């Protein structure tokens, strides 16, 4: 069985993983896009989402590594979209167009059931209403021996951390101050939960930390 990993998850210097007031216009909350400028500049991101070009180096290496050996994804409903409450219809299919970048089964945590959505490129969105353990069990079954990437958002990662279910976190500290938003580690004692920082790597536009549970 593979590991449950968080990869390329960016936080501000003051510890926020998203800005406030997520909306269709601000999918990462107000100011949240700043957290990911390190990734937007990379060759890997530009090849997938942009017009080509982009930078190489440590930042690019981490973007590539974040997609290696992944057999399934888990994400919260806020990462899937801005809609709250019962699904009004089946029109919303994520932020990413007809061919999302996941190319695996992706399990969405939600309180409101919805039929799976099969997308181009091998991504199928499954909606899980039974909680984080149920989503993990389904993802493990889908991934087999491959790893599972926990995509966020902040609330979802906090729930899995509190339950001690995450094996490895690649945390990216971006050189910005948000001042407000969704704090990742407030009232979480990672050391008491058994996590240790095992690696620090300077990147071109951010600093990378690996946090593991031995």
NUDOMAR-845196 format. One line per 3 residues: number of its first residue (from 1); for each residue x, y, z of N, C-alpha, C. Coordinates in steps of 0.05 Angstrom, whole numbers. Example, Ala and Ser with C-alpha at 12.3 -4.5 7.8 and 13.67 -1.06 7.14 Angstrom:
BEGIN
1> 264/-114/156/246/-90/156/264/-66/156; 257/-45/142/273/-21/143/258/1/157
***
This chain:
BEGIN
1> 17/-24/0/0/0/0/17/25/0; 10/45/-16/25/69/-18/20/88/6; 32/112/4/29/131/26/8/152/19
4> -2/165/40/-19/188/37/-1/213/39; 0/228/17/19/251/16/5/277/10; 16/298/22/10/325/14/34/335/-1
7> 30/346/-25/52/355/-41/47/383/-52; 68/399/-52/67/426/-64/45/444/-51; 41/440/-25/21/456/-11/34/481/0
10> 26/504/-11/39/529/-5/25/544/18; 41/556/36/30/573/57/46/599/56; 34/620/67/48/646/70/67/645/93
13> 84/665/96/102/666/119/87/666/145; 63/679/145/47/680/169/27/656/172; 31/635/156/18/610/161/-9/605/148
16> -17/621/129/-43/618/116/-40/602/90; -57/582/87/-57/565/63/-77/574/42; -93/594/48/-112/605/29/-121/632/40
19> -129/650/22/-140/675/30/-169/674/38; -181/695/49/-209/695/57/-227/698/32; -252/691/36/-274/697/17/-269/683/-10
22> -267/657/-10/-265/642/-35/-290/647/-52; -286/650/-78/-308/655/-97/-300/646/-124; -318/648/-143/-312/641/-171/-290/659/-181
25> -289/684/-173/-268/702/-182/-242/698/-167; -243/688/-142/-220/684/-125/-220/655/-115; -213/635/-132/-215/607/-124/-198/600/-100
28> -176/615/-95/-159/610/-72/-163/631/-50; -185/645/-51/-190/667/-32/-175/692/-41; -182/714/-28/-170/739/-35/-140/739/-29
31> -124/743/-49/-95/743/-46/-82/716/-48; -98/695/-49/-88/668/-48/-70/660/-71; -74/671/-94/-58/664/-117/-28/670/-113
34> -22/690/-96/6/696/-90/21/672/-79; 7/655/-65/21/633/-52/33/614/-73; 22/614/-97/29/594/-117/45/605/-140
37> 55/630/-137/70/641/-159/96/626/-164; 107/613/-143/131/597/-147/125/574/-166; 101/562/-165/94/540/-183/87/549/-211
40> 72/572/-212/63/582/-238/87/587/-257; 109/594/-245/133/602/-261/148/578/-273; 142/554/-263/158/531/-270/151/519/-298
43> 171/506/-309/167/493/-335/145/472/-334; 143/457/-312/123/436/-310/95/448/-310; 91/469/-295/65/482/-294/58/494/-321
46> 77/507/-334/71/520/-359/66/500/-381; 79/477/-380/74/456/-400/46/445/-398; 35/444/-373/9/432/-368/-13/453/-371
49> -9/477/-361/-30/496/-359/-26/522/-375; -1/526/-384/5/552/-397/12/549/-426; 31/565/-434/39/567/-462/66/555/-467
52> 77/541/-448/104/530/-451/125/549/-439; 150/541/-440/171/557/-428/172/551/-398; 178/571/-382/179/567/-353/207/560/-343
55> 210/561/-317/236/558/-305/241/528/-297; 266/521/-296/275/496/-285/289/501/-258; 296/479/-244/309/482/-219/294/467/-197
58> 300/474/-172/287/460/-150/257/462/-149; 247/487/-154/218/490/-154/204/472/-175; 215/471/-199/204/454/-220/207/425/-212
61> 229/417/-200/232/389/-192/210/380/-172; 203/398/-154/182/391/-135/155/389/-148; 149/407/-167/123/404/-181/122/377/-195
64> 143/369/-209/143/343/-222/139/320/-202; 154/322/-180/154/300/-161/126/297/-149; 111/319/-147/84/318/-135/65/301/-150
67> 71/295/-176/52/278/-192/63/250/-196; 87/244/-186/99/218/-190/86/197/-172; 81/173/-183/72/150/-167/45/154/-155
70> 28/172/-166/2/177/-154/-20/160/-167; -35/146/-150/-56/129/-160/-84/139/-154; -86/159/-137/-112/171/-130/-107/197/-116
73> -128/214/-116/-128/240/-102/-152/241/-83; -148/257/-62/-170/264/-44/-169/294/-42; -193/307/-42/-194/336/-38/-220/343/-25
76> -220/366/-12/-245/377/-1/-262/390/-22; -287/394/-14/-306/406/-33/-298/435/-41; -285/449/-23/-277/476/-29/-256/477/-51
79> -239/456/-52/-219/454/-73/-233/448/-100; -254/433/-99/-268/426/-124/-283/449/-136; -293/467/-118/-308/490/-129/-319/508/-108
82> -332/531/-116/-341/550/-97/-370/546/-87; -384/525/-98/-412/521/-92/-415/510/-64; -434/520/-48/-439/511/-21/-467/499/-19
85> -471/481/0/-497/470/4/-504/448/-17; -529/441/-20/-537/421/-39/-529/429/-68; -522/410/-84/-515/416/-112/-540/426/-127
88> -540/450/-138/-563/460/-152/-569/445/-178; -548/434/-191/-550/419/-215/-524/405/-220; -520/393/-243/-495/378/-249/-476/394/-267
91> -481/420/-269/-465/436/-288/-436/439/-279; -431/444/-253/-404/449/-244/-388/423/-243; -365/423/-257/-348/399/-259/-319/405/-252
94> -315/426/-235/-288/433/-226/-277/457/-240; -254/466/-230/-242/490/-240/-226/486/-266; -222/461/-274/-199/454/-292/-207/448/-320
97> -232/452/-328/-239/446/-356/-245/417/-360; -246/409/-386/-254/381/-392/-233/361/-386; -207/369/-383/-186/350/-378/-170/359/-354
100> -180/353/-330/-166/361/-305/-138/348/-304; -120/359/-287/-92/350/-287/-88/325/-270; -108/312/-260/-104/291/-240/-100/263/-253
103> -115/256/-273/-112/232/-289/-113/207/-272; -127/208/-251/-132/185/-233/-160/188/-221; -171/169/-207/-195/174/-191/-189/195/-170
106> -208/214/-166/-206/235/-147/-231/235/-129; -226/234/-103/-248/231/-84/-253/258/-70; -278/268/-73/-285/294/-62/-301/291/-37
109> -291/303/-15/-306/303/10/-329/323/9; -353/314/16/-376/331/14/-398/321/33; -417/338/40/-440/329/55/-464/324/37
112> -460/327/11/-483/325/-7/-476/306/-30; -491/284/-32/-485/264/-52/-487/274/-80; -472/261/-98/-473/268/-126/-462/244/-142
115> -472/239/-165/-462/217/-182/-433/223/-191; -416/203/-195/-389/207/-205/-389/222/-232; -367/236/-237/-364/251/-262/-339/241/-275
118> -342/229/-299/-319/219/-314/-310/241/-333; -284/249/-331/-273/270/-347/-252/259/-366; -243/275/-385/-223/267/-403/-196/263/-389
121> -179/246/-400/-152/243/-389/-150/223/-367; -172/209/-359/-170/189/-338/-179/198/-311; -187/223/-308/-197/233/-282/-227/226/-280
124> -234/214/-257/-262/211/-249/-266/222/-222; -284/241/-218/-291/252/-192/-312/236/-179; -306/226/-154/-324/211/-138/-331/228/-113
127> -356/229/-105/-364/246/-83/-370/229/-59; -356/234/-36/-357/217/-13/-370/232/10; -392/221/21/-406/235/42/-402/222/69
130> -385/201/71/-382/186/96/-358/194/112; -343/215/104/-321/225/120/-294/218/110; -273/228/125/-246/226/115/-235/197/114
133> -243/180/134/-233/153/134/-245/137/110; -271/142/104/-283/128/82/-270/137/55; -264/163/53/-251/172/28/-223/160/25
136> -209/157/47/-182/145/46/-184/116/39; -203/101/50/-206/73/43/-212/69/13; -230/86/2/-236/85/-26/-212/92/-43
139> -197/112/-35/-173/120/-50/-152/98/-49; -148/85/-26/-129/63/-24/-136/40/-42; -162/34/-43/-171/13/-61/-165/20/-90
142> -170/45/-97/-166/53/-125/-136/55/-132; -119/63/-113/-91/68/-118/-75/43/-118; -84/22/-103/-68/-2/-101/-41/3/-87
145> -19/-3/-100/7/1/-88/18/29/-92; 3/46/-107/12/73/-112/5/91/-89; 16/116/-89/10/135/-68/-16/150/-74
148> -26/163/-53/-50/180/-54/-41/208/-48; -50/227/-64/-44/255/-58/-68/269/-46; -64/281/-24/-84/297/-10/-82/325/-19
151> -101/335/-35/-98/360/-48/-106/385/-33; -120/382/-11/-130/406/4/-160/409/1; -171/431/9/-157/454/20/-149/452/49
154> -146/475/62/-135/476/88/-151/459/108; -177/461/108/-193/446/127/-190/416/124; -188/407/99/-185/379/94/-158/368/104
157> -137/383/99/-111/375/109/-110/375/139; -122/395/152/-123/396/181/-137/371/192; -159/363/180/-174/340/190/-157/314/188
160> -143/311/166/-126/287/163/-102/288/181; -91/312/186/-69/315/204/-77/308/233; -100/319/241/-110/314/268/-114/284/273
163> -123/270/253/-127/241/255/-101/225/252; -79/239/246/-53/225/243/-51/207/219; -66/213/198/-68/196/174/-48/203/152
166> -37/227/153/-18/235/132/9/224/138; 22/212/118/49/201/121/70/222/115; 65/240/96/86/258/87/74/284/77
169> 86/307/85/77/333/76/100/348/63; 96/356/39/115/374/26/102/402/28; 113/418/46/103/445/51/121/466/37
172> 108/484/23/123/505/9/117/532/23; 137/545/33/133/571/46/139/593/25; 118/607/17/121/629/-3/127/655/11
175> 144/672/-1/152/697/12/131/719/10; 108/713/21/86/733/21/73/733/48; 60/755/55/44/757/80/15/762/72
178> -3/744/80/-31/747/74/-46/763/95; -38/760/120/-51/775/142/-76/762/152; -91/749/135/-115/735/143/-122/714/122
181> -140/696/130/-147/674/112/-150/648/128; -143/626/116/-145/600/129/-118/591/139; -115/590/166/-90/582/178/-87/552/178
184> -64/542/170/-60/513/168/-55/500/195; -39/511/212/-29/496/235/-40/506/262; -58/525/262/-69/536/287/-81/513/304
187> -71/512/330/-81/492/349/-75/463/341; -56/459/323/-47/432/316/-19/429/327; -14/408/344/12/403/354/25/380/338
190> 39/388/316/49/367/298/70/349/312; 86/361/330/106/345/344/93/323/361; 71/331/375/57/312/391/43/290/374
193> 36/298/350/24/278/331/44/260/318; 70/265/324/91/247/314/105/257/289; 100/281/280/113/291/255/139/305/261
196> 158/302/242/184/314/244/191/327/217; 205/350/218/215/362/193/242/348/186; 243/335/163/266/319/155/282/331/133
199> 272/352/120/287/364/98/279/393/93; 299/409/85/293/437/77/309/442/51; 295/451/31/308/456/5/301/484/-5
202> 321/501/-10/314/528/-21/307/525/-50; 286/539/-58/278/540/-86/284/567/-98; 276/571/-122/281/596/-136/262/618/-126
205> 237/611/-119/217/631/-111/204/624/-84; 212/602/-71/200/593/-46/219/574/-32; 213/566/-8/229/547/7/212/522/13
208> 224/499/9/210/473/11/218/458/36; 198/447/50/202/432/74/188/405/71; 202/384/79/189/357/80/184/350/109
211> 159/344/116/151/337/143/140/309/142; 152/291/158/144/263/156/137/252/184; 123/229/183/116/214/207/132/188/205
214> 154/186/220/171/162/217/156/137/224
***
